[in-house]
Amino acid sequence: MNILVTGSNGQLGSELRKMARVDRLHHWHFTDVAELDITKQETVEGFFEIHEIEVCINCAAYTAVDKAEDEPELADRINALAVGVLADACKKYKALLVHISTDYVFNGENFQPYEENDPVAPISAYGKTKAHGEAILASHACHSVILRTSWLYSATGNNFVKTMRRLGGEREELKVVCDQVGTPTWAFDLAWAILLVVDHYDGGYVKEIYHFSNEGAISWYDFAKAIMEMDAIHCKVTAIPSSAYPVKTKRPFYSVLSKEKFKNKYQVQVPYWKDSLLQCMNELHGQEQAK
């Protein structure tokens, strides 16, 4: 199949690039805003026609959560309106759209893992734009799969793991919130999940939402502690409540996603967060040794 990946310079796109290097089943087209402006319908449809796109994996997103409060229109143009452009192209050319969404579409007030049919109730501008994108996609008749994920990290780009490693090496103590609970997701594992969706697609009509993150539930404090321990960084990590770490944007307090629907559909086990974190750390160490 001819596969288009948008936003391919980000963490997830970078992992898909690695997989594409050894993939012999598909022909891949990796783009970012410089190669393809997904907000422009004529440009997008032209790309679909020229390259005979059969699957579009939309990794493009405005992910600056705090900045989105000041730039809601820009965030909505990328996270929502552009989704409609891609959906129109997918409908016209009978392609599948795999769209990446987020735990931020929920308000974080649950007491058990969120399921796909739980009502969305975003509490931030970022979450609202992502929920708007989902709604736009739901209203289009194109074939689509939405994958909601959470707490994404990898050995590339800017993320919590790399920030904690850097700060842990610079400071004697770090204060990290302990009352926001979710699940880290290694971008490699999410890329693997996307390929499962693509490889099982038979061309028939599909309109689905799945949740995918790694297994387990932890706080940001737990996550930071694990990073320091795995990397043997001698930095004290102190737990604090969210009220002691003021930020512009309110975060969901509980955003654990249920993966049961995904696991049942594809008959797979989802990796545990700590196992995946260890693999990512090993990759980071390999990069550092190669320098």
Secondary structure, DSSP 8 states (H G I E B T S, - for coil): -EEEEESTTSHHHHHHHHHHHH--S-EEEE--TTT--TT-HHHHHHHHHHHT-SEEEE------TTGGGT-HHHHHIIIIIHHHHHHHHHHHTT-EEEEEEEGGGS-S--SS-B-TTS-----SHHHHHHHHHHHHHHHS-SEEEEEEE-SEE-SSSS-HHHHHHHHHHH-SEEEEESS-EE--EEHHHHHHHHHHHHHT--SS--EEEEE---B--EEHHHHHHHHHHHTT---EEEEE-GGGS--SS---SB--B--HHHHHHHT----BHHHHHHHHHHHHHHHHHH-
